[in-house]
Amino acid sequence: MDGLPAPGDVVLVTRAASVQFGQPLMFRVIRVVSEWVTYHGWTWLHGYSLDERGDALAKRDIFVRPAGLTLMRPAGPPPAPRRPNQRPATQVRRPSTPASPPETRRYATGSTLRRPG
């Protein structure tokens, strides 16, 4: 990869980027940390490790050589937000006249309360 990755880029991090990555790692870059002083040709990246579907697994900071990264997907427009499963809104129907209270109420104990009248 020429230069530094941009926020939103998905890169493949392999042993070519750093010896600690014996197993390849898909990584979505959040930002390149330019404030931290490092060795020449190395940089810190903040981002997310991704699964095979591209979903974030964990937030990570990695120390890599940008020349060893492979750009898998450049940053594009942000994805559409996921909508949570929601029940459709229902309208509450209210009676036009108030309901009259029942003449007799029965309680769980079996006792009965009669309305005076």
N, C-alpha and C positions, 0 to 999 in steps of 0.2 A: 504494500500500500504506500502510495506517495503522500507524504505529509501526515497530518494528524486527522483522526476521524472527527466528524462533526456530531453534535448532539442529535440523537435519533438514528444514527447509523447502526446497523447490525453487523458485527464483525465476528469472524471465526478466529479464536485465540488458540494457537497451537504452540508446540515446543519452539517453533521459529521465533515466537514473540517473547517467550520466557521459558526456562527449563522447568519451571514448576507446573506447566500445563502439559503433562504427559498424555492426558485425555483431552481431546479438543473441547472447547467451550464456546457456545454461542453467547454473545454478549451484546446487549443494547446499551450504547453510550448515552449517559445523561450529560456528562460534561468532562472536558479535559482539564485537569488541575494544572494550571500553569504557574500558580503561586509557589508551589513547593519546589525547592532546589533539588535536582537529581543529577545523576551521571549523564554525560553527553549521549544522546541517542535513546534515552529512556524517558518515560513519562507515566504519570498516574492517571488512571481513568476511573470515574465514578459511573456506575451503571447497574444493570440487572443481568444475571445469568438467566438464560432462556431454556425452555424445554424444546422438544422437537416440533411442537406446534407454534412456537414463538411466544408462549405465555411466560411471564416473569416467574422465576422460582425464588430468587433471593437477591437482595441488594448487596453489591460488592464493590470494593475498591481494588483495582489490580494495577500492578507495576509491570509495564511491558515496553518492548521496543516497537514503536509504530511500524517500522519497516517489516516486521514479521507478521503483522495482522493481515487478514484477507477480508476485504469488503464483501459481505454477502448481500446486503440490501441497503442502498443509500437512504438517508432521511427523506421522507416524503411528507405529504400532508398528514396531519394527525388523524388517527383512525376515528371513526364515528363512535361516540360514547355508547357503551352497552346500557340497555334499558333493563332495569330489574323487572322480574315477573310481577305484574300488577293485575289485580282483579279489576275488571271494568267498573267504572263508577256507576252506581245505581241510584236512582232517585227515590227518596223516601216519600212514600205516600202518606199523607196525614188526612184523617177523616175530617169532613167539613163540619160536623157537629160533635161535641164532646160525648164520649160514651158514658152511659149511666152506670154507676157502680152496681155490682150485683147485690141482691137483697140478702143473700146468705154467703158467708165465707167459711170454708172448711179449712182447718189447720192440720198440719201433719200429725198432731197428737190425737186427732179425732174429735176435738171439741169444736163446737159451732158457735159463731158469733152472729146474732141476728141484729139487723139494723132496726133501730127504733122507728116506729112509724105507724 
